[in-house]
Amino acid sequence: MNFEIEKLYDYDIFTLGEMAKEIREKKFGRKVFFNVNRHINPTNICKDICKFCAFSANRKNPNPYTLTIEECVGIAKEAYSKGAKEVHVVSAHNPEVGYDYYMNIVKEIKKELPDIHIKAFTAAEVNFFSELSSKSYDEVLDDMIEAGVDSMPGGGAEIFDETVRNKICKGKVSSENWLKIHKLWHKRGRKSNATMLFGHIENRLHRIDHMMRLKRLQEETGGFNAFIPLVYQRQNNYLNVKEFLTGTEILKTVAVSRIILDNIPHIKAYWPTFTLNLALVAQEYGADDIDGTIQKESIQSSAGAASKNGLDMEELIYQIKDAGFVPVERDSLYNEIKIYK
């Protein structure tokens, strides 16, 4: 069946774009969603060596750091004072700081800022926390909720095919356990996102397989808010990819994801990996979200993305309007806050 679905890629870019655009506009018209958010990356010291990663401290990034809990809270408070409604907390897998360090970051932010939405800890981190603490996934997820985590980001999915996974992120959470963790989270009535890292050593069939696994889980739980295809960033890592994706292939992948994942509400063209211009073009190919202001971003920018200092909200709104869309500020669960006509 996946081989048949792969034939979608054989359509010319304009036909495929029209198919995806029709689905997108039936759902959301010309709206483009964004939020006002801040990324916090507490540490870059990691026990895992993922070949695509330029964020973790290694020979290509010899600048290890670990923020104190107080520093993380300070960043969140500053972001909140500038209008952020969400903090996105994703970290490396640092075994030296201990399990409580991670939980207490969330606990202390929530204590100081009870109104802010905390999106925290990927399924890869949950798996790491489980190994670190000898707790089950269920226990870790319950601890996260007790600490104040409101929703889960979609990172760590990479590509579900285990042969590819073995080459690019051996030792990280398995695809089976990534899906299991999100299923358990959804069963708690909580929402999450799902990502797919593409443009490295995977092929189109691997991408289709990845999307189909997400589609099946969504049919069961309905817990995914958004699918986020992440474009592989080429600098400062060990994958040594020779040929990079064309803009056409990126846009086709966005369109294919909108067509396949009809049961996941939103498709996000995450501007730090797309560039803002291509993320806006992707809105014509099935995407309806470009993420947010971010304020500061460390993971993708370490690999060459131009996202280190985020985006000014007024500039983001202007660019969305200039591209012929209606900017809509949303909260983390896609409730509309303000439409900028």
C-alpha positions as a printed Julia matrix, in Angstrom:
341×3 Matrix{Float64}:
   0.0    0.0     0.0
   2.82   2.41    0.85
   4.25   1.87   -2.64
   0.94   3.04   -4.11
   0.87   6.11   -1.87
   4.45   6.92   -2.86
   3.15   7.6    -6.38
   1.79  10.89   -5.04
   5.35  12.18   -5.41
   5.12  11.49   -9.17
   2.52  14.22   -9.63
   3.93  17.51  -10.82
   4.42  20.08   -8.08
   1.46  22.25   -9.16
  -1.07  19.41   -9.26
   0.09  18.07   -5.91
   0.03  21.57   -4.46
  -3.55  22.14   -5.61
  -4.67  18.85   -4.02
  -3.09  19.77   -0.69
  -4.19  23.4    -0.85
  -7.81  22.35   -1.34
  -7.7   20.22    1.82
  -5.98  23.02    3.75
  -8.45  25.69    2.66
 -11.47  23.52    3.48
 -10.12  23.28    7.02
  -8.72  26.77    7.61
  -9.3   29.03    4.61
  -6.35  31.43    4.22
  -5.41  31.46    7.9
  -1.78  30.97    8.93
  -1.34  30.14   12.59
   1.53  31.26   14.8
   2.17  31.64   18.52
   4.3   33.79   20.76
   6.72  31.38   22.35
  10.21  30.92   23.75
  12.45  27.89   23.44
  14.48  26.88   26.48
  17.24  24.29   26.05
  18.55  23.59   29.57
  21.69  21.63   28.63
  23.57  20.43   25.55
  25.49  17.64   27.3
  24.14  14.37   25.89
  24.85  10.68   26.38
  23.66   9.98   22.82
  25.55  10.75   19.62
  22.98  11.29   16.89
  24.82  11.81   13.64
  22.51  14.59   12.45
  22.76  16.62   15.67
  24.85  19.78   15.92
  23.41  20.88   19.26
  24.89  18.36   21.68
  28.4   19.03   23.0
  30.95  17.06   20.96
  33.97  17.65   18.75
  31.94  19.78   16.32
  30.37  21.77   19.16
  32.96  21.9    21.96
  30.94  24.28   24.15
  29.14  22.25   26.81
  26.72  24.05   29.1
  24.06  23.33   31.72
  21.71  26.05   32.9
  20.68  26.18   36.52
  17.01  25.81   37.36
  17.03  29.47   38.39
  18.42  30.47   34.99
  15.67  28.52   33.21
  13.02  30.21   35.35
  14.6   33.59   34.64
  14.46  32.97   30.88
  10.8   31.98   31.15
   9.92  35.07   33.2
  11.67  37.36   30.73
   9.85  35.7    27.83
   6.51  36.02   29.61
   7.16  39.72   30.2
   7.6   40.07   26.42
   4.28  38.4    25.68
   5.22  34.73   25.38
   2.3   32.42   26.13
   4.31  29.21   25.78
   7.73  27.94   26.77
   9.06  25.02   24.77
  11.5   23.07   26.94
  13.63  20.51   25.1
  17.02  19.37   26.25
  19.88  16.98   25.65
  20.09  13.7    27.56
  22.48  14.69   30.34
  22.83  11.86   32.89
  24.92  13.98   35.26
  22.16  16.38   36.37
  19.71  13.73   37.55
  16.01  13.1    36.99
  14.78  15.72   39.45
  16.64  18.49   37.63
  14.38  18.15   34.6
  11.15  17.87   36.59
  12.09  20.79   38.84
  12.67  23.1    35.85
   9.03  22.66   34.92
   7.83  22.77   38.52
   9.59  26.06   39.25
   8.51  27.72   35.99
   4.9   26.75   36.69
   5.18  28.01   40.25
   6.34  31.43   39.04
   4.17  31.57   35.91
   0.99  29.53   36.48
  -0.65  30.91   33.31
   2.09  30.01   30.86
   1.71  26.86   28.74
   4.63  24.5    29.19
   5.34  22.28   26.21
   8.14  20.06   27.41
  10.12  16.87   26.89
  10.1   14.8    23.73
   9.4   11.07   23.72
  13.18  10.59   23.4
  13.6   12.5    26.66
  10.84  10.48   28.33
  12.67   7.31   27.32
  15.92   8.76   28.7
  14.21   9.8    31.96
  12.84   6.26   32.3
  16.32   4.76   31.92
  17.84   7.38   34.24
  15.31   6.88   37.05
  14.33   3.21   36.55
  10.73   4.43   36.35
   8.19   3.19   33.82
   6.95   5.42   31.03
   3.66   5.74   32.89
   5.41   6.93   36.03
   7.52   9.47   34.12
   4.49  10.87   32.31
   2.58  11.15   35.59
   5.54  12.99   37.12
   5.58  15.36   34.14
   1.9   16.18   34.61
   2.37  16.67   38.34
   5.32  19.01   37.66
   3.21  21.12   35.28
   3.81  19.92   31.71
   0.78  20.87   29.62
   1.63  19.28   26.27
   4.45  17.35   24.61
   6.51  18.43   21.6
   6.99  16.04   18.72
  10.77  15.74   18.62
  12.82  12.57   18.63
  10.73  10.89   15.94
  13.34  11.47   13.2
  12.49   8.65   10.75
  10.68   5.61   12.12
  12.35   3.06    9.83
  14.7    1.2    12.15
  17.38   0.58    9.51
  17.72   4.32    8.94
  17.35   4.98   12.66
  20.2    2.6    13.41
  22.46   4.67   11.18
  21.49   8.17   12.28
  20.5    7.87   15.96
  21.46   4.47   17.3
  20.74   4.14   21.01
  17.95   6.71   21.0
  14.33   5.79   21.71
  13.05   3.2    19.25
  10.24   4.09   16.84
   7.97   1.59   18.62
   8.59   3.23   21.99
   8.25   6.76   20.57
   4.76   5.86   19.41
   4.01   4.03   22.68
   4.96   7.08   24.76
   2.7    9.39   22.75
  -0.12   6.85   22.97
   0.22   6.79   26.77
   0.29  10.6    26.85
  -2.84  10.82   24.71
  -4.61   8.32   26.98
  -4.12  10.87   29.77
  -6.2   13.32   27.76
  -3.12  15.34   26.78
  -2.09  16.64   23.36
   1.22  16.37   21.53
   2.82  17.03   18.17
   4.71  14.72   15.83
   7.81  15.46   13.76
   9.67  13.83   10.88
  13.27  14.69   10.04
  13.76  14.36    6.29
  16.33  15.2     3.65
  19.26  13.1     4.92
  19.69   9.39    4.09
  16.01   8.41    4.05
  13.98   7.96    0.88
  10.4    8.77   -0.07
   9.11   5.37    1.01
  10.59   5.88    4.48
   8.7    9.17    4.72
   5.44   7.54    3.65
   5.94   4.75    6.2
   6.57   7.37    8.9
   3.39   9.27    8.05
   1.29   6.11    7.9
   2.39   5.03   11.37
   1.36   8.43   12.72
  -1.95   8.24   10.85
  -2.73   4.88   12.47
  -1.95   6.13   15.97
  -4.03   9.26   15.38
  -6.96   7.07   14.31
  -6.67   5.35   17.67
  -6.08   8.3    20.01
  -6.8   11.6    18.22
  -4.07  13.15   20.35
  -1.84  14.85   17.78
  -2.36  18.57   17.21
   0.15  19.0    14.42
   2.57  17.2    12.13
   5.89  18.97   11.66
   8.17  17.85    8.8
  11.63  19.11    9.76
  14.13  19.78    6.98
  17.55  18.32    7.79
  20.15  21.02    8.52
  23.55  20.27    7.06
  26.2   22.03    9.16
  28.32  20.78   12.09
  27.22  17.14   12.18
  28.48  13.71   11.22
  25.99  12.52    8.59
  28.06  13.76    5.67
  25.11  14.05    3.29
  26.23  14.89   -0.24
  22.96  15.76   -1.96
  20.43  18.07   -0.38
  16.73  18.44   -1.0
  15.42  20.81   -3.61
  12.69  23.28   -2.74
  10.38  21.24   -4.96
  11.01  18.05   -2.97
  10.42  19.87    0.32
   7.12  21.33   -0.91
   6.04  17.97   -2.33
   6.68  16.38    1.07
   4.55  19.04    2.79
   1.76  18.46    0.27
   1.95  14.67    0.6
   1.79  14.96    4.38
  -1.36  17.12    4.16
  -3.01  14.57    1.84
  -2.06  11.49    3.91
  -2.55  12.94    7.38
  -6.1   14.08    6.91
  -6.83  13.15   10.54
  -4.12  15.36   12.06
  -5.53  18.91   12.11
  -2.45  21.02   11.42
   0.66  20.8     9.23
   3.43  23.06   10.46
   6.15  24.4     8.16
   8.6   25.08   10.97
  10.35  28.2     9.72
  13.72  27.58   11.46
  14.3   24.53    9.23
  12.48  25.79    6.12
  13.6   29.46    6.14
  10.75  31.93    6.56
  10.3   32.44    2.82
   9.91  28.73    2.04
   7.69  28.25    5.1
   5.34  30.88    3.67
   5.38  29.22    0.24
   4.57  25.93    1.99
   1.28  27.47    3.13
   0.19  27.13   -0.52
   1.12  23.43   -0.4
  -0.94  22.26    2.55
   0.74  23.79    5.6
  -1.28  26.14    7.82
   1.2   26.96   10.61
   4.75  28.31   10.77
   5.37  27.97   14.55
   6.06  31.23   16.35
   8.33  34.03   17.39
  10.59  31.58   19.32
  12.7   34.5    20.74
  15.78  32.25   20.92
  16.49  28.88   19.3
  19.61  26.76   19.81
  19.06  23.31   18.28
  18.42  24.03   14.58
  20.64  27.13   14.54
  23.58  24.99   15.71
  23.28  23.15   12.4
  23.07  26.26   10.26
  19.46  27.44   10.47
  19.0   31.23   10.67
  16.79  31.04   13.75
  19.08  31.81   16.68
  17.34  35.03   17.74
  13.8   34.21   16.7
  11.49  36.63   14.91
   9.83  39.88   15.84
   6.05  39.42   16.08
   5.26  42.49   13.95
   7.64  41.24   11.24
   6.04  37.8    11.33
   2.56  39.27   10.94
   3.73  41.54    8.11
   5.36  38.65    6.22
   2.26  36.45    6.53
   0.03  39.26    5.24
   2.47  40.08    2.45
   2.26  36.46    1.29
  -1.5   36.81    0.93
  -2.61  35.03    4.09
  -4.46  35.97    7.28
  -2.2   35.84   10.37
  -3.85  34.17   13.38
  -2.2   34.18   16.77
  -3.04  30.91   18.52
  -2.37  29.33   21.86
  -0.47  26.06   22.2
  -3.61  23.99   21.62
  -4.68  25.98   18.53
  -7.38  28.07   20.17
  -7.49  31.35   18.24
  -6.37  34.39   20.26
  -6.37  37.14   17.65
  -6.95  37.41   13.9
  -4.88  40.12   12.17
  -6.93  41.21    9.15
